[in-house]
Amino acid sequence: MKPSGKHQPLFHSSEHRLNSSRAFTVGADTYDAVRPSYPDSVVELLAGRGVVRTVLDVGSGTGIFAAQLHAAGHRVACCEPSPDMANTLRARHPELPVWRATAECTASAPKLFDAITFAQAWHWVDPHLASAEAARISKDDGELLLCWNTLEVEHPWVLRLAKIMHSGDVLTKGFYPTVFEPWHLKRELRTTWIQPIRTDQLFTLMATRSYWLRANQRTRDKMTNNLTWYLHERLGFDPGQLIPLPYRTDAFLYGRR
């Protein structure tokens, strides 16, 4: 079993991409409970400490990355197409303005933001249209920040876990996202880290993946049985045991040409 060699998820068409992304119209509370935040070094890509930026976080989900930006002192607004995600974001982070919109059409005024951010979201968008829209709504010296957390599948046991959960093995080590004019890559960050997580939370994490959300009950039962066998019989973890789950973070900061 080998890790993925892909630089982006494989969608057969724009309709396939849209249908996959629409899986996130449900399950926001579960998503917010188990999806990890991002290393502080990702936030620090935007500016030095003490520098305040006006930021639009696109595809904010439940506000995990937006809340980190806000905590760092930035002025943050959010747009998110899923009503369930947006409602959870409002409940969790009432200090953050949020409206429903897409990366391709943000409903924002032109040249308004110092930076546009996409955390765990760029692979769901049309990169041509999203690149152009980010350019339209950013200032002349604006920046674009893309980042992903993925399971660190260089570890064989994590690779098999990712295959069972249908998660985490979609972006090869060293990948670059597809981004179009006027954006050029200024800096990149590659880092690994550990999330302490209980074995029962891995079942919850699996239930936040688009594959699970689109699956029927028979498929979900099979996935649950496979994960139960793998964690408790193959790996020998106890139910509820706290384990170290390796993650990889890839982040990319772009400037305008």
Secondary structure, 3 states (H helix, E strand, C coil): CCCCCCCCCCCCCHHHHHHHHHHHHCCHHHHHHHCCCCCHHHHCCCCCCCCCCEEEEECCCCCHHHHHHHHCCCEEEEECCCHHHHHHHHHHCCCCCEECCCCCCCCCCCCCEEEEEEECCHHHCCHHHHHHHHHHHEEEEEEEEEEEEEECCCCHHHHHHHHHHCCCCCCCCCCCCCCCCCEEEEEEEEEEEEEEEEHHHHHHHHCCCHHHHHCCHHHHHHHHHHHHHHHHHHCCCCCCCEEEEEEEEEEEEEEEC
